[in-house]
Amino acid sequence: MADADLNAVIRQTVKAQTKAVMAAAKKQQTQWTARAAKAKDKDAKARFKFLAKSTALNAAATTKRLQNSAESAAEAYVRAMKRAMEEPLPTKKPAKKEEA
């Protein structure tokens, strides 16, 4: 990956992060659902089901924000590199000779 394009690296990184967030959310959602199944009263069961649903919705929103941020960063990198390629090379000024 030493010579990989930074744009591709950004996109691969967010894909891995998205998978990790969704896996953790699915695990948490499963835990809430299991608690809902074990709950004795109706209110607790409803609360745990709501938490399970909220976990899934919040994780989806979080991954969407991650993807949007990564997309923005990748596009900004591409634009910056295009701009840098179009700029003229800086010229070196000759060093001043000091006479003493």
N, C-alpha and C positions, 0 to 999 in steps of 0.2 A: 504494500500500500504506500510505499515511499514515493512513487511517482504518480499516484492516483490524483485525479482531478478533485479539487476541494469541493466542487459542486456535487459530485457523486458521493463523496464522503459525508457531506451534510445530509444528503437524502438517505443514505444507508443508516446513518446514526439515528435519525428520527424514526425510521422504520423499525429499528431494534427497540427504541424507547417506547414506541407505540405498542409493540407486541408485549413488552414487559408491563406496561400500565394496564393493558387489557387483561393480561393473565392474572395480575394481582387483583384487579377488580372482579374478575370472574370467581376467584378464590373467596374473596370477601363476600360476594353475593351469595355464593353457596353456603357460607357460614350463616348468613342472616336467614336464608331460606330454611336451613336445618333448625335454627332456633325457633323460627315460626312454626315449624312442624311439631316441635316439642312443647310449645307454649300451652299453658293450661287455660288461660282465659282468652276471650275474644279480642279484647283491646290489645293485649301483648302480641297476639298473632298478627293483627292488622298492622301494628307498629313495626314488627320485624319484616313483614312483607313490604311495607312502604320503604324501609331502609334498604332492602335488597333492590327494589326498583330504583331508588334514588342513587344507589351505588353505581348501577349500570348506566344511568343517564349522565351522572357527573363524570364518570370515566370516559364516556363517549365525547362529552364536551371538552374534557381535558385533552384527549388525543387530537381532537379537531384543532384546538389551539396550538398544540405542539406542531402539528402538520403545517398550519398557517405560518407559524414563526419560522419553521425550517424552510418553507417555500420562499418566504420573504428574504431570509438570510442568503439562500442559494442564489436567488435572482439578483440580490444586491452584489454578491460576489462576482457574478457574471458581468453585470454592468460595470463594476469597478475595473475588472480585467480588460474589458473592451475599451474603456476610457484610457487605461494605462497604455494599451497597445497603440492607441491613436496619438498619444502625446509625443512631442518631439523629445529626443534625448537631451538631457541637460548638458550644456557645454561647460568645460572646465576653464576657469580663468587662469591665465599664467600667474605663477607665484611672483610676488614682488621681491626684487632683490634689494636687500638693505646694504647700503654703503656706509661703512663706518671708518 
